[in-house]
Amino acid sequence: MLDPKLASCKGKCIALITLIFASGMAAGAFGLELAERYWLRPGTTLSLNGPDKVLAVQHLSHELDLDETQARAIENILDELIMEQANLMAEFKNSRLTSHKQIIQVLNEDQRKRYQKIVSELNSRQRD
């Protein structure tokens, strides 16, 4: 039979470990929520499209009193940036597709189906 002091100590240790584990889970969930909200969300990256470029040039022209030559130069720089970003995104998508094809080649038929399900779930989460 256990000594009553040991039994209460064992209960306190289990409670302490449970508290530490629960605190870690809460901190991890909070950290993930912050990361998703401020760092990992799609659309939070600095990217320009046509209408954004026009607004950016207009804003800079107004705020900095740019002359026509400066405004055109900035517009050309932003055009180059847009093209560079589009090329990088295409490269990124191509890299992902290549990696997925390589992974699928390694898997058996059952694993391929499960892998496709995982990928589609991840893609749907990213769109949300």
C-alpha positions in Angstrom: 0.0 0.0 0.0 1.2 3.5 -0.9 2.1 6.0 1.7 -0.6 8.8 1.7 2.2 11.4 1.2 3.3 9.7 -2.0 -0.2 9.4 -3.3 -0.9 13.1 -2.9 2.5 13.9 -4.4 1.8 11.7 -7.4 -1.5 13.5 -8.0 0.2 16.9 -7.7 2.8 15.8 -10.3 0.2 14.6 -12.7 -1.7 17.9 -12.3 1.4 19.9 -12.8 2.4 18.0 -16.0 -1.2 18.4 -17.3 -1.1 22.1 -16.6 2.3 22.5 -18.4 1.0 20.5 -21.4 -2.2 22.5 -21.6 -0.3 25.7 -21.3 2.0 24.7 -24.1 -0.9 23.8 -26.3 -2.6 27.1 -25.6 0.6 29.0 -26.3 1.2 27.1 -29.5 -2.4 27.7 -30.7 -2.1 31.4 -29.9 1.2 31.6 -31.7 -0.2 29.8 -34.7 -3.2 32.2 -34.8 -0.9 35.2 -34.7 1.3 33.8 -37.4 -1.6 33.0 -39.7 -3.2 36.4 -39.1 0.0 38.5 -39.6 2.6 36.5 -41.4 1.2 33.5 -43.2 -2.0 34.8 -44.8 -2.0 34.8 -48.6 -2.4 38.3 -49.9 -0.3 39.9 -47.2 2.7 39.8 -49.4 3.8 42.9 -51.2 2.6 42.3 -54.7 1.3 44.7 -57.3 -1.1 44.4 -60.2 -2.2 46.9 -62.8 -4.7 48.9 -60.8 -2.4 48.8 -57.7 0.4 50.2 -59.8 -1.7 53.1 -61.1 -2.8 53.9 -57.6 0.8 53.7 -56.3 2.1 56.0 -59.0 -0.7 58.5 -58.4 -0.1 58.4 -54.7 3.7 58.8 -55.0 3.2 61.6 -57.6 0.9 63.5 -55.2 2.9 62.9 -52.1 6.4 63.5 -53.6 5.4 66.2 -56.2 6.9 64.1 -59.0 7.2 65.5 -62.5 6.1 63.6 -65.6 9.5 62.1 -66.2 9.8 60.8 -62.6 6.3 59.4 -62.6 7.0 57.5 -65.9 10.3 56.2 -64.5 8.6 55.0 -61.4 5.8 53.4 -63.5 8.4 51.6 -65.6 10.1 50.3 -62.4 6.8 49.1 -61.1 6.1 47.4 -64.4 9.4 45.5 -64.1 8.5 44.6 -60.6 5.1 43.2 -61.6 6.7 41.1 -64.4 9.4 39.9 -62.0 6.8 38.8 -59.5 4.7 37.1 -62.1 7.8 35.2 -63.3 8.7 34.2 -59.7 5.1 33.0 -59.1 5.2 30.9 -62.3 8.5 29.5 -61.2 7.2 28.7 -57.8 4.1 26.9 -59.2 6.3 25.0 -61.6 8.6 23.9 -58.8 5.6 22.8 -56.7 4.2 20.7 -59.6 7.5 19.1 -60.2 7.9 18.2 -56.6 4.3 16.7 -56.4 5.0 14.6 -59.5 8.2 13.3 -57.9 6.4 12.5 -54.7 3.6 10.7 -56.5 6.2 8.5 -58.4 7.6 7.3 -55.0 4.2 6.3 -53.6 2.1 3.2 -54.2 -1.5 3.6 -55.5 -3.2 3.7 -52.1 -0.6 6.2 -50.8 -1.2 8.3 -54.0 -4.9 8.6 -53.2 -4.3 9.6 -49.6 -1.6 12.0 -50.7 -4.0 13.7 -53.2 -6.6 14.0 -50.5 -4.1 15.7 -48.1 -2.9 18.1 -50.9 -6.5 19.0 -51.8 -7.3 19.6 -48.1 -4.3 21.9 -47.7 -5.2 23.8 -50.9 -8.8 24.3 -49.7 -7.5 25.6 -46.3 -5.1 28.0 -48.1 -8.0 29.5 -50.1 -10.1 30.1 -47.0 
